[in-house]
Each structure stands twice: as C-alpha cells, then as structure tokens.
Amino acid sequence: MTILVGTASWTDKTLIESHAFYPPNCNSAEARLRYYAGIFPLVEVDSSYYGMPSASNSALWAERTPPGFVFDVKAFRLFTGHQTEPKCLPKDIQAELPKTDKKNLYYKDVPAALLEVLWARFFAALEPLRAAGKLGAVLFQFPHWVTATPKSIAHVEHCAERARPLSTAFEFRHESWFNEKYRESTLQMEREHGIVHVIVDAPSDVKNRVHSLWEATSPDLAIVRLHGRNAQTWSGAESAAERFNYDYGDEELEELVSPIRDIASRVAHTHVLFNNCYRDVAQRNAISLMGMVAGQ
C-alpha cells in the first residue's frame, strides 16, 4: 500500500505571494520546486491545462526532483471539452486555424490534422517525465456540461484511447456520470479502458459537482482530489483561488483517513491531491494529512 500526498500546483500565485510556505531565499522556479519536493512526494501540474506543456520544462522538473517523486499532469483544456481561446494554442497552430469570429474554440472546431499535431506535442512534452519514471497519471478533468450522453461518452473513450499507453485518470463534474442510472456503466467504462477513477471531495448540495464515489477502477492507481468544501464560492467565484478557498479542519482530515486507507488497500498506489489552492492552505492540509495517514 503506497499513499502519496501532495498539492495541485506548487506555483500558485497566491501561494507565492503569501510568503507563508517557501523560505525567503526561494525566489526562483528551481528553488521552489526543489523545496516543495523536499517535503512532498507528489504534485499535480495544472499549467498544462491552460497551455500546452513543453519537453524542456518536463526535463527540468525531472532533474530538479529526487528519485521517486511523481508528477500527475492535467490534460490540455481543448482535449477535455473546455472552451479554449485561440491564443492558448501554439502560434503555428493558431496560424493554421480556419477563420472564425468565435472567441472560444472547442474540440470539434479544430481540424483533425491540427488535433493530431496537438496530441503528439502534448505527449512528446511529457516524455522526459515518463523516461525518468516520474510521470504519474494524465488527468482529464471534464467540465460540467460534458454529461453522460452517447456523444460525450464517445469523446471520453476517444481521449482514453489517444492517451494509451500512459496512465489516464478521469474526473467528471456533472452528476449524471455517477447517478443511479449511469453509475455502474461509467465505472464499467473506466475499467474496460483502464481509466483511473478520480474520487472527488467537494461541497455537498451544490451544482456542478459529481457524486463522491469511493471506488477503484484500476489495480495500479486510485486518485483522491480534495477541492475544499466552500459551498458559498463553488459557483460564481471570480478566480480559482477564491473558489477553492477552504481550510480543512483536523476532524475533517481525520474522517478522510479511513476511506483513503481503504481505497489504498485495493490498489498498488494512491495519490491524494489537495486542490484547495489558496495561499498555503493546501500545503498545510497536505502536511497534516500525511502525518495522519502515517499514523503520526
């Protein structure tokens, strides 16, 4: 049973500006990652969601972290069905796009030949991490408008096939995927395609969140992502930092230890990631949970 705990980003703007986690001398990208990796064994890369990652950065990340350190990497937003401004795409791809007045593009709007290039570049950018044995899962976070319909299911399965043979993890946001009607078929789809099921902790009784389902669909890996429980900011927040501004109390963290250990007993590896990225809250919560899971 291997349980790795970390946070969703080590470069969050509010984290750096808070001066609450990194020592005063950690003023460079290299220093921050080395310091972070000296405390945690796992991190989630979220910059790859906003823009295409680069192999040069991946090589630096692999070089600056100790053996056994793991990076889970978020899939680029276009792949997961999110609206994507053309400026988020590489400049040479922008130049090849069909002329349009649309402010945002979606996967279906991009010609197949350009999609092929984007997929190839995305995976090439991860190769240094994979070669170093430091690539965990590629996390596909689908928006709440991607519902459990045949059209969406086909796209989800398409993403799973495109990502082979890398480990892929899917996080859904619409409740339909795990409601009574579709729960078993969604889990079966994940098992058939070797998709790692992402267990979500989020505010209860809010819209735009999937049901929390403590299940494992891959013998190799389970992922638990903790988004905080701030119902007031879950919808309509001006920034991600405001939306996920939530400090888990010790009792809440203690309640998570048992289900985390239970799910970890069913798989080879378990990744627990705090996505409540506001100032140093996620890092403090992660350190506390690490001690609790270890029985300290």
C-alpha positions as a printed Julia matrix, in Angstrom:
296×3 Matrix{Float64}:
   0.0    0.0     0.0
   1.58   3.27   -1.18
  -0.17   6.55   -0.39
   1.37   9.72   -1.82
   0.04  13.12   -0.72
   0.64  16.41   -2.47
  -1.0   19.54   -3.83
  -2.41  20.7    -7.15
   0.38  23.11   -8.11
   3.49  24.4    -6.43
   3.47  27.73   -8.3
   0.02  29.12   -7.44
   0.14  32.92   -7.43
  -1.49  33.3    -4.01
   0.87  30.68   -2.56
   3.96  32.56   -3.7
   2.59  35.96   -2.72
   1.64  34.73    0.76
   5.31  34.12    1.73
   3.86  31.5     4.08
   5.27  28.28    2.61
   8.51  28.96    0.77
  11.52  30.3     2.7
  12.66  33.85    1.9
  15.51  32.58   -0.28
  13.2   30.53   -2.55
  12.87  33.15   -5.28
  13.37  31.04   -8.4
  11.36  28.34  -10.12
  14.14  25.84   -9.45
  14.42  26.7    -5.76
  10.67  26.44   -5.22
  10.35  23.04   -6.86
  13.37  21.65   -5.01
  11.95  22.91   -1.7
   8.47  21.54   -2.45
   9.88  18.15   -3.46
  11.82  18.0    -0.23
   8.52  17.96    1.66
   6.05  16.18   -0.63
   6.45  13.11   -2.9
   3.73  14.16   -5.36
   2.46  17.21   -7.21
  -0.13  17.95   -9.86
   0.85  20.09  -12.84
  -2.01  22.44  -13.64
  -0.22  24.76  -16.09
  -0.64  22.07  -18.78
  -4.4   22.66  -18.63
  -4.07  26.34  -19.52
  -1.45  25.94  -22.23
   0.46  23.18  -23.98
   3.35  21.87  -21.86
   6.92  21.74  -23.11
   9.51  18.97  -23.07
  12.14  21.43  -21.85
  10.13  22.19  -18.71
   9.44  18.5   -18.12
  13.16  17.77  -18.35
  13.91  20.48  -15.79
  11.21  19.17  -13.44
  12.64  15.67  -13.64
  16.14  16.98  -12.98
  15.12  19.13  -10.0
  13.22  16.45   -8.07
  14.52  13.42   -6.16
  14.12   9.79   -7.26
  10.59   8.53   -6.7
   8.98  11.96   -6.98
   5.78  11.85   -9.07
   4.04  14.38  -11.33
   0.38  13.98  -12.22
  -0.26  16.19  -15.26
  -3.55  17.79  -16.23
  -4.6   17.36  -19.85
  -4.82  20.44  -22.06
  -8.21  22.11  -21.82
  -9.1   21.68  -25.51
  -8.94  17.89  -25.15
 -11.41  17.82  -22.26
 -14.12  19.86  -23.97
 -13.42  23.19  -22.28
 -13.71  26.44  -24.17
 -10.27  27.43  -25.43
  -9.2   30.8   -26.72
  -7.04  30.52  -29.86
  -4.24  32.39  -28.04
  -3.87  29.34  -25.77
  -2.7   27.29  -28.74
   0.85  27.31  -30.12
   1.38  30.19  -32.54
   1.97  27.97  -35.56
  -1.3   26.16  -34.82
  -3.11  29.49  -34.49
  -1.91  30.43  -37.95
  -3.41  27.27  -39.44
  -6.85  27.6   -37.84
  -9.84  28.29  -40.09
 -11.0   31.91  -39.99
 -13.73  32.39  -37.4
 -15.38  35.1   -35.33
 -15.67  32.79  -32.34
 -13.94  33.98  -29.2
 -13.57  30.4   -27.97
 -12.91  27.14  -29.76
 -13.97  23.65  -28.79
 -12.51  20.31  -29.77
 -14.97  19.92  -32.65
 -13.93  23.29  -34.11
 -10.31  22.3   -34.7
  -9.43  20.42  -37.93
  -8.43  16.79  -37.44
  -4.92  17.35  -38.8
  -4.25  20.06  -36.21
  -5.67  17.9   -33.44
  -3.19  15.2   -34.42
  -0.35  17.7   -34.03
  -1.63  18.89  -30.65
  -1.97  15.36  -29.25
   1.51  14.46  -30.5
   3.07  17.57  -28.99
   1.31  17.08  -25.67
   2.63  13.57  -25.21
   6.09  14.49  -26.52
   6.21  17.18  -23.84
   5.62  14.54  -21.14
   8.27  12.16  -22.43
  11.12  13.44  -20.2
   8.98  12.78  -17.13
   7.98   9.33  -18.38
  11.57   8.44  -19.25
  12.67   9.48  -15.77
   9.99   7.31  -14.15
   8.33  10.39  -12.67
   5.11  10.6   -14.68
   2.08   9.53  -12.69
  -1.29   9.92  -14.4
  -2.56  12.26  -17.09
  -5.62  13.84  -15.51
  -8.56  14.63  -17.78
 -10.92  16.98  -15.94
 -14.15  17.22  -17.89
 -16.4   20.27  -17.41
 -19.92  20.07  -16.01
 -21.5   20.41  -19.46
 -19.95  17.09  -20.5
 -22.77  14.81  -19.42
 -23.31  11.05  -19.59
 -24.74  11.11  -23.12
 -23.64   8.88  -26.02
 -21.85  11.79  -27.69
 -19.88  12.66  -24.54
 -19.15   9.03  -23.74
 -17.69   8.62  -27.23
 -15.39  11.61  -26.68
 -14.34  10.36  -23.24
 -13.46   6.98  -24.73
 -11.64   8.76  -27.56
  -9.45  10.57  -25.01
  -8.69   7.29  -23.24
  -7.59   5.67  -26.48
  -5.49   8.66  -27.56
  -3.6    8.62  -24.25
  -2.56   4.97  -24.39
  -0.29   3.56  -23.06
   0.05   6.29  -20.43
  -1.93   6.06  -17.21
  -5.04   8.22  -17.5
  -7.38   9.49  -14.8
 -10.8   11.0   -15.44
 -12.59  13.5   -13.24
 -16.15  14.31  -14.19
 -18.03  17.35  -12.98
 -21.63  16.58  -13.98
 -23.59  14.45  -11.53
 -25.1   12.3   -14.31
 -21.93  10.19  -14.58
 -22.46   8.67  -11.15
 -26.18   8.96  -10.56
 -28.25   5.82  -10.1
 -28.84   5.42  -13.84
 -25.26   5.7   -15.08
 -23.05   4.86  -12.09
 -22.36   1.25  -12.98
 -21.94   1.85  -16.7
 -19.49   4.7   -16.04
 -17.44   2.55  -13.68
 -17.5   -0.28  -16.21
 -16.33   2.05  -18.97
 -13.43   3.18  -16.78
 -12.47  -0.42  -16.01
 -12.65  -1.51  -19.66
 -10.44   1.35  -20.81
  -8.02   1.17  -17.9
  -9.05   4.62  -16.69
  -8.21   5.62  -13.13
 -11.35   6.73  -11.32
 -10.93  10.09   -9.56
 -12.61  10.32   -6.18
 -13.8   13.87   -5.51
 -14.23  15.67   -2.23
 -16.18  18.9    -2.69
 -19.02  20.86   -1.09
 -22.19  18.86   -0.63
 -25.52  20.01   -2.09
 -24.06  22.27   -4.76
 -24.41  22.22   -8.52
 -21.63  21.39  -10.96
 -20.07  18.63   -8.92
 -20.02  14.9    -9.39
 -21.05  12.44   -6.7
 -18.23  11.33   -4.4
 -17.78   7.66   -5.15
 -15.08   5.72   -3.3
 -14.34   3.13   -5.96
 -11.19   1.87   -7.68
 -11.28   1.02  -11.38
  -7.59   0.3   -11.93
  -5.41  -2.12   -9.95
  -2.48   0.24  -10.33
  -3.74   3.59   -9.11
  -6.51   5.49   -7.34
  -6.68   9.28   -7.12
  -8.42  11.37   -4.49
  -8.74  15.09   -5.26
  -9.79  17.39   -2.44
 -11.38  20.61   -3.66
 -12.43  22.02   -0.31
 -15.99  22.38    0.96
 -16.72  26.05    0.43
 -20.26  25.98   -0.94
 -20.51  29.79   -0.96
 -17.72  30.16   -3.51
 -18.2   26.96   -5.51
 -20.14  28.76   -8.24
 -19.6   32.3    -9.4
 -16.21  32.96   -7.82
 -14.06  35.39   -9.77
 -10.95  33.23   -9.51
  -9.97  29.63   -8.83
  -8.23  30.75   -5.64
 -11.47  32.22   -4.31
 -13.48  29.19   -5.37
 -11.25  26.7    -3.58
 -10.52  28.84   -0.53
 -11.18  26.29    2.18
  -9.12  25.12    5.13
  -9.9   21.52    6.13
 -10.15  21.15    9.9
  -8.35  18.34   11.7
 -11.62  16.47   12.26
 -12.43  16.63    8.55
  -9.0   15.33    7.67
  -9.24  12.54   10.24
 -12.54  11.46    8.69
 -10.79  11.07    5.33
  -8.03   8.81    6.63
 -10.13   5.65    6.87
 -11.63   5.8     3.33
  -8.22   6.72    1.89
  -6.6    3.73    3.58
  -9.45   1.5     2.44
  -9.14   2.54   -1.2
  -5.35   2.23   -0.95
  -5.72  -1.39    0.17
  -7.32  -2.19   -3.22
  -4.66  -0.69   -5.5
  -0.89  -0.52   -5.83
  -0.64   3.26   -5.5
  -2.91   6.03   -4.23
  -2.48   9.72   -4.98
  -4.15  12.27   -2.69
  -4.08  15.82   -4.02
  -5.3   18.98   -2.31
  -6.79  21.37   -4.85
  -7.83  23.97   -2.26
  -5.12  26.22   -3.63
  -5.38  29.44   -1.68
  -2.22  30.85   -0.1
  -0.58  27.95    1.8
  -3.82  26.22    2.83
  -3.36  23.19    0.55
   0.22  22.67    1.7
  -0.71  22.88    5.38
  -3.61  20.48    4.91
  -1.43  18.06    2.94
   1.26  18.02    5.63
  -1.38  17.32    8.29
  -2.93  14.5     6.29
   0.45  12.93    5.59
   1.03  12.63    9.32
  -2.42  11.22    9.94
  -2.14   8.61    7.18
   1.25   7.56    8.53
  -0.27   7.25   12.0
   1.84  10.03   13.46
